[in-house]
Each structure stands twice: as C-alpha cells, then as structure tokens.
C-alpha cells in the first residue's frame, strides 16, 4: 500500500478512528492516499478537506468531469499511474458515454488535448500542461489567453487549484510509494 507504516481502520482509535469514520466511503473503505497520512491525522484531515474543496465543492463553477480531466492530464504529465487510474474511474462514472471517456484519455495520453477539447476547455488544458511542466513560464499573458478563451477569473482560480492539488497528490503518491 505504501513504503511507510500506516494505521489500518481496524487498528485506529481516538482521533484517528473518528477521522476515519468521517472520511470512509459508503463501503467503509479508506482511500490509500488518505491512509498514507495515518501517522499524522492532522495532515490527513488537511488533505481530505483540500480535496473536497478543490474537487467536490458545490460552489465550483467548473464541471466535475473537467476537474477530473485536469487531474488525469496532470497525473500523466507527472507519471503518476495510480492517480491516472483513480481519476479515470471517476471520469468514467461522470461521462455518459464510455467511448467519450476513453477517447479523452487517449488524447491526453498522446499529449494531444486538441483532439477532444476546443475553446475555453482547450485553453484550460494548455494552462494545466504549462503549470505542471514549466510553472516558471506562466505569465499574465497566459491568464489573458484564458480570459480571451471565455474563462472568468474564478474559473481560472479553480483550474489553478486543481492543477496544484493534483501536483501535490502525485508527489504524495510517488514519494511514498502508494499503490
């Protein structure tokens, strides 16, 4: 599961047990990425809260599938297969046609988002690529390109935070050997 020791749900007690009870899925499963934080429950709680605010908050303007697509692309760019598979499964549950999800993944794996994205969505993916691979190259002109493509500043913020979150989780997974 990970290269460091973790505390299982069965062995947890006190505050960790309470946190596990809060974050486990309806089947009673704890996500491996979150469980990797079990030695420091405050970090687990912070990671969980960050994920929920960035990806699952009802105040987000961007559709959930777009945030998952960003996650898949960032994870591909970072070489995080675990996250690619996890968020592709989420995307498949959201996108109505399975072939659409498969086509989207294939385009991102090829590094060719323009095969499936246009307009503001394509600009979003170009920004995600640049922010992931060469963050020092982001400038005000890139933000202007996003605006010119039709994205509002709040949406740009959501894209930025999704890229930052996925970069964080990719490094957590890769750096701790989570599988």
C-alpha positions as MATLAB code, in Angstrom:
seq = 'XXXXXXXXXXXXXXXXXXXXXXXXXXXXXXXXXXXXXXXXXXXXXXXXXXXXXXXXXXXXXXXXXXXXXXXXXXXXXXXXXXXXXXXXXXXXXXXXXXXXXXXXXXXXXXXXXXXXXXXXXXXXXXXXXXXXXXXXXXXXXXXXXXXXXXXXXXXXXXXXXXXXXXXXXXXXXXXXXXX';
ca = [
       0.000    0.000    0.000;
       2.828    2.461    0.839;
       6.518    2.428    1.693;
       5.869    3.841    5.166;
       3.902    2.336    8.013;
       0.203    3.136    8.172;
      -2.527    2.554   10.730;
      -5.414    0.456    9.440;
      -9.042    1.287   10.104;
      -9.252   -1.766   12.372;
      -6.263   -0.629   14.476;
      -7.245    3.046   14.687;
      -8.538    4.593   17.871;
      -9.239    8.032   19.310;
      -8.997   10.989   16.928;
      -7.715    8.837   14.033;
     -10.682    6.471   14.349;
     -13.055    9.457   14.407;
     -11.394   10.876   11.301;
     -11.543    7.532    9.512;
     -15.252    7.319   10.336;
     -15.710   10.765    8.779;
     -13.803   10.116    5.554;
     -14.506    6.466    4.731;
     -16.648    5.808    1.690;
     -20.112    4.228    1.906;
     -18.493    0.775    1.653;
     -16.294    1.512    4.682;
     -13.137    1.867    2.543;
     -10.375    4.390    3.271;
      -8.592    5.751    0.203;
      -4.930    4.603    0.154;
      -3.708    8.167   -0.384;
      -5.518    9.340    2.730;
      -4.461    6.289    4.759;
      -0.837    7.126    3.945;
      -1.311   10.138    6.245;
      -2.457    7.993    9.196;
       0.650    8.662   11.287;
      -0.275   12.359   11.235;
      -4.084   12.657   11.325;
      -3.901   16.457   11.070;
      -2.242   16.052    7.659;
      -4.885   13.518    6.615;
      -7.648   15.889    7.595;
      -5.987   18.751    5.736;
      -5.558   16.637    2.599;
      -9.156   15.421    2.740;
     -10.532   18.931    3.250;
      -8.377   20.327    0.446;
      -9.546   17.612   -1.945;
     -13.191   18.194   -1.085;
     -12.927   21.962   -1.527;
     -10.949   21.818   -4.765;
     -12.751   18.941   -6.487;
     -16.147   18.390   -4.911;
     -17.434   21.725   -3.691;
     -20.872   22.744   -4.959;
     -19.651   26.349   -5.248;
     -17.255   25.380   -8.068;
     -18.287   26.736  -11.464;
     -16.351   24.139  -13.452;
     -17.975   20.774  -14.056;
     -16.577   17.854  -12.053;
     -15.611   15.998  -15.220;
     -13.382   18.917  -16.253;
     -11.608   18.860  -12.890;
     -11.104   15.100  -13.234;
      -9.794   15.580  -16.784;
      -7.284   18.103  -15.425;
      -6.331   15.517  -12.807;
      -5.760   12.839  -15.398;
      -3.664   15.168  -17.553;
      -1.550   16.467  -14.666;
      -1.071   12.905  -13.410;
       0.014   11.735  -16.867;
       2.487   14.612  -17.103;
       3.859   13.714  -13.656;
       3.992    9.966  -14.376;
       1.544    9.071  -11.594;
      -0.255    5.984  -12.923;
      -2.120    5.440   -9.639;
      -3.806    8.849   -9.924;
      -4.484    8.415  -13.646;
      -6.396    5.205  -12.935;
      -8.200    6.609   -9.881;
      -9.428    9.754  -11.616;
     -10.162    7.989  -14.889;
     -12.527    5.699  -12.972;
     -14.178    8.821  -11.547;
     -14.404   10.375  -15.012;
     -15.987    7.219  -16.436;
     -18.698    7.453  -13.781;
     -19.477   11.043  -14.782;
     -19.186   10.999  -18.578;
     -22.284    9.456  -20.121;
     -20.655    7.562  -22.988;
     -17.769    5.240  -22.103;
     -16.210    5.796  -25.510;
     -16.066    9.556  -24.802;
     -14.058    8.938  -21.625;
     -11.774    6.508  -23.453;
     -11.264    8.966  -26.326;
     -10.472   11.758  -23.851;
      -7.915    9.602  -22.029;
      -6.257    8.532  -25.286;
      -5.885   12.158  -26.393;
      -4.360   13.145  -23.056;
      -2.021   10.143  -23.070;
      -0.847   11.213  -26.528;
      -0.292   14.764  -25.248;
      -2.860   15.999  -27.751;
      -5.753   17.531  -25.824;
      -6.760   19.388  -29.004;
      -8.168   16.068  -30.301;
     -11.045   16.295  -27.801;
     -11.063   19.826  -26.385;
     -11.836   23.158  -28.026;
     -12.175   26.782  -26.965;
     -12.017   27.504  -23.247;
     -11.597   23.812  -22.399;
      -8.538   23.535  -24.629;
      -7.067   26.722  -23.146;
      -7.660   25.176  -19.705;
      -5.672   22.076  -20.688;
      -2.817   24.114  -22.198;
      -2.618   26.077  -18.932;
      -2.669   22.830  -16.917;
       0.196   21.483  -19.012;
       2.318   24.592  -18.662;
       1.640   24.996  -14.936;
       2.567   21.345  -14.359;
       5.624   21.067  -16.575;
       7.032   24.602  -16.613;
       5.357   26.696  -13.916;
       8.030   29.370  -14.189;
       6.762   30.118  -17.715;
       3.298   31.198  -16.572;
       2.798   34.914  -17.076;
      -0.006   37.434  -17.181;
      -0.315   36.805  -20.920;
      -1.353   33.206  -20.230;
      -4.062   34.436  -17.871;
      -5.209   36.854  -20.582;
      -5.364   33.951  -23.052;
      -7.629   32.086  -20.617;
      -9.862   35.141  -20.269;
      -9.935   35.629  -24.037;
     -10.990   31.997  -24.414;
     -14.030   32.777  -22.258;
     -12.944   31.771  -18.765;
     -13.780   34.001  -15.821;
     -11.201   34.709  -13.137;
     -12.960   32.440  -10.626;
     -12.803   29.579  -13.131;
      -9.108   30.290  -13.713;
      -8.612   30.055   -9.961;
     -10.422   26.692   -9.903;
      -8.202   25.383  -12.721;
      -5.101   26.644  -10.937;
      -6.111   24.970   -7.691;
      -6.955   21.679   -9.436;
      -3.522   21.614  -11.091;
      -1.851   22.467   -7.773;
      -3.868   19.814   -5.914;
      -3.061   17.086   -8.428;
       0.615   18.032   -8.435;
       0.534   17.721   -4.634;
      -1.229   14.363   -4.608;
       1.006   12.997   -7.397;
       4.064   13.809   -5.308;
       2.478   12.243   -2.245;
       1.741    9.037   -4.167;
       5.087    8.857   -5.971;
       7.142    9.943   -2.960;
       5.599    7.403   -0.579;
       5.132    4.513   -2.999;
       1.352    4.438   -2.673;
      -0.284    1.707   -4.731;
];
